[in-house]
Amino acid sequence: MDFLFALLLSFLPSHFRRPFAHHARTHLVRASVATGFFEIVLVAILYARGFIEYIPKASIGPAASLEFFFSWQGMVLAFFFLDGAVRLLAALAGQSLGTFPLYVAAWLDQWRNRRAKKKEQPPLISDLVEPDGGDGLRICSCRTRKNWDKWMTVMYEEKLYEIANAEIADPPRPYVYLLRPKPESKVIRGLHRYHPEEVFHLEED
């Protein structure tokens, strides 16, 4: 039963597949091999049938195969033949790919989700920087810093800090970062030169 479900799931891009992937378990790559091969065979049969039916309609008999290939039907079938071939080769290499038209749908859905999240975010305002615990800093921002983790060193006013903690507060600055002076012995693995106005120039994902 899991393999049958994996057959259907193998046509989907990872964006749509993710919530159901656990049902497919280890069958997904094998299912992609099967559906990729099936797609190639089915398209080849449809292409041959369409070509045979097209021959009487061809303008130039000897060039009927070329005419059919460049017809809308021939181009669509050739596209899905290539789609199946790519999916089959990827599956044989151990990777499960969905069918290409659904990747377009996945991209549109991701774009729609990003726009919805952007609308939900508070308005852009400069960060609020306050002293915290003596030499520490408290930075309140309207945008999250995804790369601020325990490995990141933050430079502010020529002083070096490390991320001590992160909290969620009320709008308009719901993202709160607590910084403490960087120990002399700590190796700098990543350096962020911070400025309270940088929020206006952050790239949106």
C-alpha positions in Angstrom: 0.0 0.0 0.0 2.9 2.3 0.8 4.4 1.6 -2.7 1.1 2.5 -4.4 0.9 5.7 -2.5 4.6 6.4 -3.4 3.7 6.0 -7.1 1.3 8.9 -6.9 3.7 10.9 -4.7 6.6 10.5 -7.1 4.9 12.9 -9.6 4.9 15.7 -7.0 7.7 18.2 -6.3 9.1 18.2 -2.8 7.1 21.3 -1.9 3.8 19.4 -2.3 5.3 16.0 -1.3 6.8 17.0 2.1 3.6 16.6 4.3 3.0 13.0 3.0 6.6 11.8 2.4 6.5 9.6 5.6 3.8 7.5 4.0 6.0 6.6 1.1 8.9 5.6 3.4 11.7 4.1 1.4 9.7 3.4 -1.7 9.9 6.9 -3.3 13.0 6.4 -5.5 11.7 3.0 -6.7 8.3 4.5 -7.4 10.0 7.3 -9.4 11.8 4.7 -11.5 8.5 3.0 -12.2 6.5 6.2 -13.0 9.4 7.7 -15.1 9.6 4.5 -17.2 5.8 4.4 -17.5 5.7 8.1 -18.6 8.2 7.4 -21.3 6.4 4.3 -22.6 3.0 6.0 -22.5 4.2 9.1 -24.3 6.0 7.0 -27.0 2.8 5.1 -27.7 0.8 8.3 -27.9 3.4 9.9 -30.1 3.4 6.9 -32.5 -0.4 6.9 -32.6 -0.6 10.7 -33.2 2.0 10.5 -35.9 0.2 7.7 -37.8 -3.0 9.7 -37.7 -1.2 12.9 -38.8 0.4 11.3 -41.9 -2.7 11.8 -44.2 -2.9 15.5 -43.1 0.8 16.2 -43.8 1.6 19.0 -46.3 4.8 17.3 -47.5 4.6 13.6 -47.2 8.4 12.9 -46.8 8.6 15.5 -44.1 5.6 14.3 -42.2 7.7 13.3 -39.2 9.2 16.7 -38.9 5.9 18.5 -39.4 4.3 16.4 -36.6 7.2 17.0 -34.3 6.8 20.7 -34.6 3.0 20.6 -34.3 1.5 21.5 -30.9 0.7 17.8 -30.2 4.2 16.7 -31.1 5.8 19.3 -29.0 3.7 18.5 -26.0 4.4 14.8 -26.3 8.1 15.4 -26.8 8.2 17.6 -23.7 6.6 14.9 -21.5 9.0 12.3 -23.1 11.9 14.4 -22.0 10.2 15.0 -18.6 9.9 11.2 -18.1 13.5 10.6 -19.2 14.9 13.2 -16.8 12.8 11.7 -13.9 13.9 8.2 -14.8 17.6 9.1 -14.9 17.4 11.0 -11.7 15.7 8.1 -10.0 18.4 5.7 -11.2 20.9 8.1 -9.6 19.0 7.9 -6.3 17.0 11.1 -6.5 13.2 11.4 -6.8 12.0 14.3 -9.0 8.4 15.3 -9.7 7.0 16.2 -13.0 8.1 19.6 -14.3 4.6 21.3 -14.8 4.0 20.8 -11.1 7.2 22.5 -10.2 5.7 25.6 -11.8 2.7 25.2 -9.6 5.0 24.7 -6.6 6.9 27.9 -7.4 3.6 29.9 -7.7 2.4 28.5 -4.4 5.7 29.4 -2.7 5.5 32.9 -4.2 2.0 33.2 -2.9 3.0 32.0 0.6 5.9 34.5 0.7 3.6 37.4 -0.2 1.1 36.3 2.5 3.9 36.1 5.1 5.2 39.5 4.0 1.8 41.1 4.5 1.6 39.6 8.0 4.9 41.1 9.1 4.9 44.4 11.0 5.8 47.6 9.2 9.5 48.4 8.7 10.9 50.6 11.4 14.5 51.0 12.6 15.8 48.7 15.3 15.8 49.7 19.0 19.2 49.1 20.7 19.3 49.2 24.5 21.9 48.3 27.1 21.2 45.0 28.9 22.9 43.5 31.9 25.8 45.9 32.1 27.9 45.4 29.0 25.2 43.5 27.1 22.8 44.7 24.4 19.2 44.2 23.8 18.2 44.6 20.1 14.5 44.8 19.3 13.7 44.5 15.6 10.7 44.2 13.3 12.5 41.6 11.2 14.2 38.3 12.2 17.9 37.6 11.6 18.1 34.1 10.4 21.8 33.9 10.6 22.1 35.1 14.2 23.0 31.9 16.1 25.5 30.9 18.7 28.3 30.9 16.1 27.7 34.4 14.9 29.7 37.4 16.2 28.0 40.8 16.0 30.1 44.0 15.7 28.3 47.2 16.9 30.1 50.4 17.5 33.5 48.6 17.0 32.7 46.2 19.9 32.2 42.5 19.4 29.2 40.6 20.9 27.9 37.0 20.8 24.2 36.0 20.7 23.1 35.1 24.2 19.4 34.5 23.6 16.5 35.4 21.3 12.9 36.2 22.4 9.6 37.0 20.9 7.9 40.2 22.1 4.9 42.3 21.1 4.8 44.3 17.8 6.0 46.6 16.3 9.4 45.0 17.2 8.6 41.4 18.0 12.1 39.9 17.5 14.4 40.5 20.5 18.0 39.5 20.6 20.1 39.6 23.7 23.8 40.1 23.1 26.8 39.8 25.5 30.4 40.7 25.0 32.4 38.1 23.0 34.9 36.2 25.2 38.5 36.8 24.1 39.0 33.0 23.7 36.0 32.6 21.3 36.9 32.0 17.7 35.1 34.2 15.2 33.3 31.9 12.7 31.0 34.5 11.3 31.0 38.3 11.6 27.9 40.6 11.2 28.6 44.3 11.1 25.4 45.5 12.7 23.6 48.9 12.3 20.1 49.7 13.6 19.0 51.0 10.1 20.1 47.9 8.3 16.6 46.4 8.5 15.6 48.7 5.6 18.1 46.9 3.4 17.7 43.3 4.4 16.9 41.0 1.5 13.6 39.2 1.7 13.7 35.5 1.2 
